[in-house]
Every structure is written in structure tokens, then in C-alpha cells.
Amino acid sequence: MVNPTIIHKTRTQVVLEIIRERILSGDIKAGSPLRQSALATELNVSRIPVREALLQLEAEGLVKFEAHKGATAAALSATQVAELFDLRALIEPELLKQSIKKMSDHDIEHAEEILVQLEHSFHQPNSSNLWSELNTSFHSSLYTAADRPNTMEIVQNLNTNCDRYIRLHLLHKGIIPKAEKEHRLILKFCRKRDSKAACDMLREHILGSATDIIKLVLQQTENQ
């Protein structure tokens, strides 16, 4: 098991986390230019880690590169949140249902290991960069036994598109106790092989997250 407290961060990782959090918190407004030279000066680094960080943030959907404008902070969309999470709520519970039919004790223990890492990272300083990745890994671990690679690919694509919203959600500190409780309930029902309860809890978890995220996105929009 990887200990999330033992992390050697490169300059690029540090810059990436600073800019990501500023965008997600609304400190950097949607459409604001992200000038590499200014960021490099402010963060006391060369332009190379800044550019590398901006390229990674582009892959996460938080930054846009446009001709003649350079990098700007991408807008968050409440409409997109609703669509993406509605699709997840349609697909993932059915995938979990199929998975529970074939789930082994080893599968449960593997999911438990990932969940412990996620819970541990929630309460460690400077580990927010791990939250979205571990959250997605936990959910995915519950679906693997279904052996439905095409559906898993769709889920993975949805999670990639949801990533910036999941990060925004988990950065909102009041959400973490709720997320921990719901994850534990989903795993508990999977352990009991209670398919209906697990799928109902998963659906509630996804749609509840969407409601929270939409509120956060709308708050940011109102403040811009």
C-alpha cells in the first residue's frame, strides 16, 4: 500500500496544485488569463514547471489554450455537472449490480485497502492531489468483477470528464465526512452482497454529489 503522506513533490506538482486550487476555489475566475511569466515570478520558479502544470490542467479540463490568447481558466458548468452525473447514476449502479454477483472476498478487501488510503489522505496535509484519483480508484474497484470492459471504458471516460468537479467537491471541507460515511455504507452493502441496498446507496451518493457540486458552481458564477 502506498503511504500518501510520503510524497516527494516536484516543482511542477507544487505549481499544479496551487493553480488548480485557485481555479476550483474561484480565486482565479473563469476566462482569466494565466500568464506564464507572471505565475513563474509569483511562485518563484522558472516558466518550465508553470507550462508543464498548465498543460496538465488543460488535460483536467481546468485550463484552455487558445490561439492569440494563451492559457485561460476554463469555465465550470452546472449544466455539464447535471448531465455527467445523471449518466453516472444511470450506468454505475447497474454495473455495480452485475459486479456484486461475481464479487470475491479478495475484491472486497482490495476496495477496502483503497478506501483506507482515501480516508487517510483526507486528513493529511498537502494530499488533496490524491483525493480525486483515490476516489475514482475506489469506485472502479467495486465494478471490476462485472467483467464488462466496454461499460468500464464509458465509466472511465465519464470520470475523466467529472474529475475537475470531483476535485471541487472534495476541496469543500464540509463534504468529506458525508463522503466517508457514504463510501463506507456502499462497501458494507457490497460485503453483505446486498445488491439493492448497495446500488441505491451508490445512486444516492452520485446524485447527492451532483446537487452539492451544482450549488458550488452556481456560487462561483454569481461571484464572478
N, C-alpha and C positions, 0 to 999 in steps of 0.2 A: 504493500500500500504506500502511495506517495504521501509524504508528510507535507501538507500545504503550507506549514509555517517555515519550511526550509526552502527558500526561493532566492536564487541569485537573479537579480533583475538587471537587464542591460539598460543602457540609456534610452534605447528605443522603447522598451517596455514601460519605463517610467514616464516618458513623454506621452506615450499612447494612453496610459491610464489617466493622466492629468487632463488631456484634451477630451477624452471620452466622457469623463465625469462632468466636465464643464458643459459639454453639449447636452448630455442627458439631464443635468440639473437645470438647464435653461440659462445658465450663466453666459454661454455663447448662444446667441439667438439664431434661429433658422435663417439661412441666407447670408449670415455674417461671413465676411472673407476671412480666410485662415492664412495669413501671410507668413511664409516660412521664415523669412529673415527676422520678423518681429517676434515670432514664437521662439526662435533659436536664441535671440538676445534675452528675452524674458526668462527662459528656462535655463539659460547659461549652458547651452550645448551648441554643437555645430548644426548646420542645416541638414546634414545627412540623416540623423535619427528622427528629425522632425518630418522629413519627407517620407521616410520608411513608416513612421507612425500614421501619417495621413493616408498612405496607400492601404494600410491595414484597416483603418477606419472607413475607407471607401468600400472595402470588401464587406464590412459590417453594416453598410448602409447609412452610416452617420455622416459621411463626407461625400461631396460631389466635386468632381473635377470637370470644369467647363472651359472650352476654348476662349481665350482672351480674358478670362476671369480668374483662372486658377482654382484653388480649393475653396469651397464654401461649406458651411454647416448645413446638412440636409434637414428638411422639414420632417417632423413626426406627424403621422396622420391617424386620427381617431377612426376614420372610415376604414383604413387599411387594417388597423387593430381588430375591428369588428369582423371583417372578412376572414382574416388569417385565423383568429381564434375560434370562429364558428366552424371553419373547416377542420381545425384540430379536434373540436368537440364532436364532430361527426365521425372522424376517422379513427382517432386514438382509442376511444372506449371499445370499439368493435375489434380493433387489433389486440387490445388487452384481453378481451373476452376469448379470442382464439388462442392467445398465448397461455392463459391460465389453464386451459385444457391439457397442455403439454408441459407445463412448468415443473421443473425438478427442484428438489431442496437446494441443489447447488445454484440454480438460477436465483432463488430467493436470497441465498447467502451473498451472492455476488451483488445483487441490488442493495442489500443491507450495507455492504462494505462501501459502496459508492455514496449511499445516503449518509453514512457516518462521516465520510470525508467532507460532504457538502455541509452538514451541520457544524462540523468543526471549523470549516472555513468561514462560516457566517460570523463566528465570534473571535476571529483572529484579525489583527490589524494588517492593513495593506494586502488583503487577499481577495478583494472584490473582483479582480480579474478572473478568478477561478469560478465564481458563482454560476454564471450562465452555462459554462462548459460542464460543470458537475451536475447542474440541474438537468440539462439535456441528456447527459450520460445516464442519470438515474432513471428518467422516463424511458429511454431507449432500452435499458437493461430489462425492463419489465415486458417489453414487446418481442424480444429476440426469439423466445421459444415458439412463437407463432409460425416461424419459418415462412414469412411472406415478404420476400425481398423487394418486390415491386411496391408494395404498400409502405414498407420501411423507407424506401427511397423518397416517396411522396412526403412522408412524415419528416424525414431529414431535411428536405427542401423547405417545408413549412417552418421548421425550427430555425433554419438559417435566416429566413425572412423575418421571423419573430425575434431574432437574437437581440436586436437593439431595444425592443420593447421589454423583453425579459430582463435585460440589464437595468433599464429604467425602473422596472417594478421592484427588483431586489435591492436597488440602491435606496429605495424608500424604506427606512428602517422599521417602521411600524408593520411592514408586511411580513417580515421574517418569522415571527412567532406563528402567524397564521399558516405560512408555507410549510414550516416544520411540522405542525400538527397535521395538516392535510396529507403531506408525504407519508407520515407515519401511519395514518389511517389506511391509505392506499396499500402500503406494504403489508399491514396487518391483515387486510382482507385477502390479499394475494396469498399470504402464508396459510390462511384458512381455506384457500381455494374457493372463496365466496365470490363468484364471478359478478353477480348482480351488484352487491354492495361495493366491490372494487370499481366497477365501471361507472356506477352512479357517483361515487366519490371523485373519480377522475374527471368526469364531465363537469361536476360542480366546481372542482379545482380550476379547470381550464376557463370556464365561463366566468367564474368569480375573479380570476386574474384579469380577464379582458375588461370587466367592469372597472376594476381598480386602475388599470393602465389607461383606459379611455379618460377617466377623471383627471389623471396626471397630465395627459397630453393636452386636454382642453384647458387645464390651468396654465400650462406653459403658453398656449396660444393666446389666452386672454392677457397674459403679462407681457406679450411682445408688442 
